[in-house]
Each structure stands twice: as C-alpha cells, then as structure tokens.
C-alpha cells in the first residue's frame, strides 16, 4: 500500500473516532522537541553515525473519560538524517564524496493509541504518566541534495513512547521511531537503501 493510501486511512480513522467519542475530552496544542537520528542500511556497507534534529507542530489528544484510553494525532515538521562516510568506498570517493552529513526535512502525521493513568486518588491532577504507540505517515519536503542519494516521496514509521502530564496541561514525552519503509537509497547501488531510526524528546502544551 502506498504512503498516500496510509495517510488517507489515518485521516479516516480520526474522522471515525471523533463522533464515536463525543463524550470524550478533546484538547490540542503546540508541540516541539529534539531528536537523535541515524540511518539503518539494508546492507552494512556504509559507516553511519547519529545527528541531532528538531521537530515542531501541533498535536491533538482525545481521551475517553473514566477508562484512560484515547488517541493522539498531529501535524509536525521534523528534521532527520545522519553522517555517512561515503569516502570508504571508491564507487563514491571517485566523485569527491567523503564524510557527508545527510539532512532530510519531513512533514509527519502521527496517529497513536494512548493510555493515561487517571485513577491515582487525585495525584493525576498534578502528574499523570502515559504511554503511546502507533504509526506515523511521513512525507519528504526537502533535503540537502547529497549527490549519492535519492529519496522517495515519503515513508511509513512505527513509534512508541512514555511520558508525564503535569497539571493537566503540560506533557513531557520520550519515544523511539523506526521506519518500516526506506527514507533514502543510493543512486549508484539502487539495492542499497536505508530506514530511519530516531530517539526523541518532546514538550507539548494542551489547551
């Protein structure tokens, strides 16, 4: 199934969820954070190290009262990539490539199931832990034009994480995301592709 089909499915699931949980508590707000990214190559031919990136956007949360389950979804910009040493192999070094920093700018649409501990004898009014997991539909906006690589229109990722909600407004979360389809591949060796891997920390304020 293509990325566009996955995105259409995501929007449809959100649309179906909203009326069925009309009694739920819907909130939204800005979110921003940092991530540590790398590339997982199909074959271990390229030495790759992590780089730092950023993310920012909006997030919505819809919780069903009394049971602690709900969904979150959003729209955000993210910057991913890695440092790749193309100079290790003549196929790329003859073109003047060496230790290159690959930067990819994305638009992400995450859709998660989440559970929040809300029955803690009033402690949840101050702090409440939560967990989330689900897919993210990611679209390529731009890149830094590394001549050794080409990029698809987007990719599908799975993400999960844990967090804390403070005073029912501020959420601090940490999570991991891994691509299940490729984010880039080499031009000269078209069978050599890479999936993204990312650790992230995000701060969200919900109205």
Residue pairs with C-beta under 8 A, 6 or more apart in sequence:
3 137
3 138
3 139
3 152
3 153
3 154
3 155
3 156
3 181
6 135
6 137
6 156
7 109
7 137
7 139
10 73
10 109
10 111
10 135
10 137
13 111
14 71
14 73
14 111
17 62
17 71
18 26
18 62
21 62
21 64
21 70
23 64
23 65
24 62
24 63
24 64
24 65
24 70
25 62
25 63
25 65
26 60
26 61
26 62
27 60
27 61
27 206
27 207
28 58
28 59
28 60
28 61
28 206
28 207
29 58
29 59
29 204
29 205
29 206
29 207
30 56
30 57
30 58
30 59
30 204
30 205
31 55
31 56
31 57
31 58
31 59
31 74
31 76
31 202
31 203
31 204
31 205
32 54
32 55
32 56
32 57
32 202
32 203
33 54
33 55
33 56
33 200
33 201
33 202
33 203
34 52
34 53
34 54
34 55
34 200
34 201
35 52
35 53
35 54
35 55
35 78
35 79
35 80
35 198
35 199
35 200
35 201
36 50
36 51
36 52
36 53
36 198
36 199
36 200
37 50
37 51
37 52
37 53
37 80
37 81
37 82
37 196
37 197
37 198
38 48
38 49
38 50
38 51
38 82
38 196
38 197
38 198
39 48
39 81
39 82
39 84
39 102
39 183
39 184
39 194
39 195
39 196
39 197
40 178
40 179
40 194
40 195
40 196
40 197
41 48
41 192
41 193
41 194
42 182
42 191
42 192
42 193
42 194
43 192
45 89
45 189
45 192
46 84
46 85
46 86
46 88
46 89
46 192
47 84
47 85
47 88
48 82
48 83
48 84
48 85
48 194
49 82
49 83
50 82
50 83
51 81
51 82
51 83
51 101
51 103
53 78
53 79
53 80
53 81
53 198
54 78
54 79
55 76
55 77
55 78
55 79
55 108
55 200
55 202
56 76
56 77
57 74
57 75
57 76
57 77
57 108
58 74
58 75
58 76
59 72
59 73
59 74
59 76
59 204
59 206
60 72
60 73
60 74
61 70
61 71
61 72
61 114
61 206
62 70
62 71
62 72
63 69
63 70
63 114
63 116
64 70
68 115
68 116
68 117
68 118
68 119
69 113
69 114
69 115
70 113
70 114
70 115
70 116
71 111
71 112
71 113
71 114
72 110
72 111
72 112
72 114
72 132
73 109
73 110
73 111
73 112
74 108
74 109
74 110
75 107
75 108
75 109
76 107
76 108
76 110
77 105
77 106
77 107
77 108
77 141
78 105
78 106
78 107
78 108
78 138
79 103
79 104
79 105
79 106
80 103
80 104
80 106
80 183
80 196
80 198
81 101
81 102
81 103
81 104
81 144
82 101
82 102
83 99
83 100
83 101
83 102
84 99
84 100
84 101
84 102
84 146
85 98
85 99
85 100
86 92
86 93
86 97
86 98
86 99
86 100
86 148
87 93
87 97
87 98
87 99
91 188
91 189
92 148
92 188
95 147
95 148
97 146
97 147
97 148
100 146
100 148
101 144
102 143
102 144
102 146
102 149
102 184
103 143
103 144
104 140
104 142
104 143
104 144
104 151
104 183
104 184
105 140
105 141
105 142
105 143
106 138
106 139
106 140
106 141
106 154
107 138
107 139
107 141
108 136
108 137
108 138
108 139
109 136
109 137
109 138
109 139
110 134
110 135
110 136
110 137
110 159
111 134
111 135
111 136
111 137
112 132
112 133
112 134
112 159
113 132
113 133
113 134
114 130
114 131
114 132
114 133
115 130
115 131
115 132
116 124
116 128
116 129
116 130
116 165
117 124
117 128
117 129
117 130
118 124
118 128
120 128
124 168
125 167
125 168
126 166
126 167
127 164
127 165
127 166
128 164
128 165
128 168
129 162
129 163
129 164
129 165
130 162
130 163
130 164
130 165
130 171
130 173
131 160
131 161
131 162
131 163
132 159
132 160
132 161
132 162
132 163
132 173
132 175
133 158
133 159
133 160
133 161
134 158
134 159
134 160
135 156
135 157
135 158
135 159
136 156
136 157
136 158
136 159
136 177
137 154
137 156
138 154
138 155
138 156
138 157
138 179
138 183
139 153
139 154
140 151
140 152
140 153
140 154
140 183
143 149
143 151
147 187
148 186
148 187
148 188
149 184
149 185
149 186
149 187
150 184
150 185
150 186
150 187
151 183
151 184
152 181
152 182
152 183
152 184
155 179
155 180
155 181
155 182
155 183
155 195
155 196
156 179
156 180
156 181
157 177
157 178
157 179
157 180
157 196
158 177
158 178
158 180
159 175
159 176
159 177
159 178
160 175
160 176
161 173
161 174
161 175
161 176
161 200
162 173
162 174
162 175
163 171
163 172
163 173
163 174
163 175
164 171
164 172
164 173
165 171
166 172
168 206
169 205
169 206
170 203
170 204
170 205
170 206
171 202
171 203
171 204
171 205
171 206
172 201
172 202
172 203
172 204
173 201
173 202
173 204
174 199
174 200
174 201
174 202
175 199
175 200
175 202
176 197
176 198
176 199
176 200
177 196
177 197
177 198
177 200
178 195
178 196
178 197
178 198
179 195
179 196
179 197
180 195
181 195
182 193
182 194
182 195
183 194
183 195
183 196
184 193
184 194
185 191
185 192
185 193
185 194
186 192
186 193
